[in-house]
């Protein structure tokens, strides 16, 4: 071996050692978990996915039992039947990040091995831009919840799912008279959806700022997950980046995912998860 080739070999070996020492450590997924709890808001509860303005947890993307949705629970059950009967939906319609510490305490009491968290839509979807949750407030609540999970369930895997792109909802629904009527009649997500047909610079800028707030929340999810350690995984913005269609949204409020939307959410978030 020439000196040049030997030098390259030594350099390559050194880089491997250095990269191995500095790269983030992620725990192997391990065997499929035998229990699951979902934390979140109305999306996690399957709101409007099967009934008129009602929770429908059986169609939840995370812990639902409906075959067509093919939730995380059902996907795991297919490879680990032990999880049957060990699925808990701890979400609550209307929940914000501030409610996550309480939901985390519930998950800890259930002694689960896997937790999904989808939160933030209600923190950005408020009556006006000025009433959105601050980024610092969002992070503080998230850290409190994750601290509870880490202390109480040190071996559990935790999946943090990015907040969907609210501007995408406006884009696909603004030309629908049904969507515009529902948004106005029920006062849905006015921070983003007020004046949906307006092209005025003030409305355009407002929508961009709300979208940025969602992006900032997602940045905090990624950062908090990295700080949590090897048992936490962030979806990498997979849900935020998915181009949801109007056909995947409930026609009762034109805001929540219908059964088809829940199925897509299950597929996208599970694929970005631990790979069981």
C-alpha positions in Angstrom: 0.0 0.0 0.0 1.4 3.4 -1.0 1.7 6.2 1.6 -1.0 8.1 -0.2 -3.5 5.3 0.0 -2.5 4.5 3.5 -3.0 8.1 4.5 -6.5 8.2 2.9 -7.4 5.0 4.8 -6.3 6.4 8.1 -8.2 9.7 7.4 -11.4 7.7 6.5 -11.1 5.7 9.7 -10.6 8.8 11.7 -13.7 10.4 10.2 -15.8 7.4 11.0 -14.7 7.6 14.6 -15.3 11.4 14.8 -18.7 11.2 13.1 -19.7 8.4 15.3 -18.8 10.4 18.4 -20.6 13.6 17.3 -23.7 12.4 15.4 -27.0 12.3 17.2 -27.7 9.0 18.9 -31.0 7.3 18.1 -32.1 4.2 19.8 -33.0 1.3 17.6 -36.7 1.0 17.2 -36.6 -2.4 19.0 -39.5 -4.8 19.0 -43.0 -3.4 18.3 -44.5 -2.0 21.5 -47.2 -3.8 23.5 -49.1 -0.6 24.4 -49.8 2.8 22.9 -51.2 6.2 24.1 -52.1 9.2 21.9 -51.8 12.7 23.1 -53.3 15.7 21.3 -56.4 17.6 20.3 -59.5 17.0 18.2 -57.5 15.6 15.3 -56.2 12.8 17.6 -59.8 12.3 18.8 -61.0 11.8 15.2 -63.4 14.7 15.6 -66.0 14.9 12.7 -64.5 11.8 11.1 -67.8 9.8 11.6 -70.4 12.0 13.3 -71.9 15.4 13.4 -69.5 17.5 15.5 -68.6 14.6 17.7 -65.4 12.8 18.7 -64.8 9.6 16.8 -61.7 8.0 18.5 -62.3 4.7 16.6 -61.1 6.6 13.5 -58.1 8.3 15.1 -54.9 8.0 13.0 -53.0 7.0 16.2 -55.1 4.7 18.3 -58.2 4.0 16.2 -59.7 0.6 15.5 -61.3 1.3 12.1 -59.7 -0.9 9.4 -59.9 1.7 6.6 -57.9 4.2 8.7 -55.2 1.6 9.5 -54.0 3.5 12.6 -50.6 3.2 14.3 -52.3 0.8 16.7 -53.6 -1.5 13.9 -50.3 -1.4 12.1 -48.5 -2.4 15.3 -51.1 -5.0 16.2 -50.5 -6.7 12.8 -46.9 -7.6 14.0 -47.5 -7.7 17.8 -51.0 -8.8 18.8 -50.1 -8.2 22.5 -51.0 -4.5 21.9 -54.7 -5.5 21.5 -56.6 -3.9 24.4 -53.7 -1.7 25.3 -54.6 1.3 23.2 -55.4 4.6 25.0 -56.6 7.9 23.4 -55.7 10.6 25.9 -56.3 13.5 23.5 -59.0 16.1 24.1 -60.9 18.2 21.5 -59.8 21.8 21.9 -56.6 21.0 23.6 -53.5 23.2 23.2 -49.9 22.7 24.1 -50.7 23.9 27.7 -52.8 20.7 28.1 -50.0 18.3 27.2 -48.4 18.0 30.7 -51.7 16.7 32.0 -52.1 14.3 29.2 -48.6 13.1 29.8 -49.4 12.3 33.4 -52.3 10.2 32.1 -50.1 8.3 29.7 -47.6 7.7 32.5 -50.4 6.2 34.6 -51.2 3.8 31.8 -47.6 2.6 31.7 -47.5 2.6 27.9 -44.5 1.7 25.7 -45.3 4.1 22.8 -46.7 7.6 22.8 -47.7 9.8 19.8 -48.1 13.5 20.2 -49.8 15.8 17.7 -50.4 19.2 19.1 -50.3 22.9 17.9 -53.1 23.4 15.6 -55.3 25.0 18.2 -52.3 27.1 19.4 -52.2 28.7 15.9 -55.9 28.4 15.0 -57.4 31.0 17.2 -59.9 33.8 16.9 -57.3 36.2 15.7 -53.6 36.4 15.0 -53.0 38.2 18.3 -54.3 35.3 20.4 -52.0 32.6 19.0 -49.8 30.8 21.5 -46.3 32.3 21.7 -43.4 30.1 20.5 -41.8 30.3 24.0 -45.1 29.3 25.6 -45.5 26.4 23.3 -42.0 25.2 24.0 -42.4 25.5 27.8 -45.5 23.4 27.7 -43.9 20.8 25.4 -40.8 20.5 27.6 -43.0 20.0 30.7 -44.9 17.3 29.0 -41.8 15.5 27.7 -40.2 15.8 31.1 -43.1 14.0 32.6 -42.9 11.2 30.0 -39.2 10.8 30.3 -39.3 10.6 34.1 -42.4 8.3 34.2 -41.8 6.2 31.1 -38.0 6.2 30.6 -38.1 3.3 28.1 -41.1 4.4 26.1 -40.7 5.6 22.5 -42.2 9.0 21.8 -43.2 10.2 18.3 -43.7 14.0 17.8 -45.8 14.7 14.8 -45.5 18.0 13.0 -48.4 20.4 12.9 -50.2 20.4 9.5 -49.8 23.3 7.2 -52.8 25.5 7.9 -52.1 27.6 4.9 -52.6 24.5 2.8 -56.1 24.2 4.2 -56.8 27.8 3.1 -55.4 27.1 -0.3 -57.6 24.1 -1.0 -60.7 25.4 0.6 -60.9 29.1 -0.3 -62.6 28.5 -3.6 -65.3 26.3 -2.0 -68.5 28.0 -1.0 -69.2 25.3 1.5 -65.8 25.8 3.1 -66.1 29.5 3.2 -69.5 29.3 4.7 -68.4 26.9 7.4 -65.3 28.8 8.3 -67.3 32.0 8.8 -70.4 30.5 10.4 -68.5 28.6 13.0 -65.6 31.1 13.4 -63.1 28.4 12.5 -59.4 29.3 12.6 -59.9 32.9 12.0 -56.2 33.7 12.5 -55.7 32.0 9.1 -59.1 31.6 7.5 -60.7 35.1 8.0 -61.5 36.9 4.7 -60.6 33.8 2.7 -61.1 35.3 -0.7 -59.2 38.5 0.1 -56.0 39.2 -1.9 -55.3 42.4 0.1 -51.7 42.6 1.3 -52.7 42.7 4.9 -54.5 39.4 4.6 -51.8 37.8 2.6 -49.2 38.9 5.2 -51.4 37.7 8.0 -51.7 34.2 6.5 -47.9 34.1 6.0 -47.3 35.0 9.6 -49.7 32.4 10.9 -48.0 29.8 8.7 -44.6 30.9 10.1 -45.9 30.4 13.6 -46.8 26.8 12.7 -43.3 26.4 11.2 -41.8 27.8 14.4 -43.9 25.4 16.5 -42.5 22.5 14.3 -39.0 23.8 14.9 -39.6 23.6 18.6 -40.9 20.1 18.3 -37.7 19.0 16.4 -35.5 20.8 19.0 -37.4 19.4 22.0 -37.2 15.9 20.6 -33.5 16.1 20.0 -33.1 17.3 23.6 -35.2 14.4 24.9 -32.8 11.9 23.7 -32.7 8.6 21.8 -36.2 7.4 22.6 -37.9 10.4 20.9 -38.4 10.8 17.1 -39.7 13.8 15.2 -41.4 13.2 11.9 -39.1 15.6 10.1 -42.0 17.8 9.0 -43.6 14.9 7.0 -47.2 15.9 8.1 -46.6 19.6 7.7 -45.3 18.9 4.2 -48.0 16.6 3.0 -50.4 18.3 0.4 -53.7 17.4 2.0 -56.7 17.7 -0.4 -60.1 19.1 0.2 -61.6 15.6 -0.3 -59.7 14.5 2.9 -61.4 17.2 5.0 -64.8 16.8 6.8 -67.5 18.6 4.8 -69.2 19.4 8.2 -66.6 22.0 9.2 -64.0 21.9 6.4 -61.3 21.8 9.0 -60.9 18.4 10.6 -59.7 15.3 8.6 -62.4 12.9 7.6 -61.8 9.2 7.6 -59.8 9.4 4.4 -57.7 12.3 5.9 -57.2 10.3 9.1 -56.0 7.3 7.0 -53.5 9.6 5.2 -52.3 11.1 8.5 -51.8 7.6 9.8 -49.8 6.5 6.8 -47.6 9.6 6.6 -46.9 9.8 10.3 -46.2 6.1 10.8 -43.8 6.0 7.9 -41.9 8.8 9.4 -41.8 7.1 12.8 -39.9 4.1 14.3 -40.4 1.7 11.4 -42.0 -1.2 13.2 
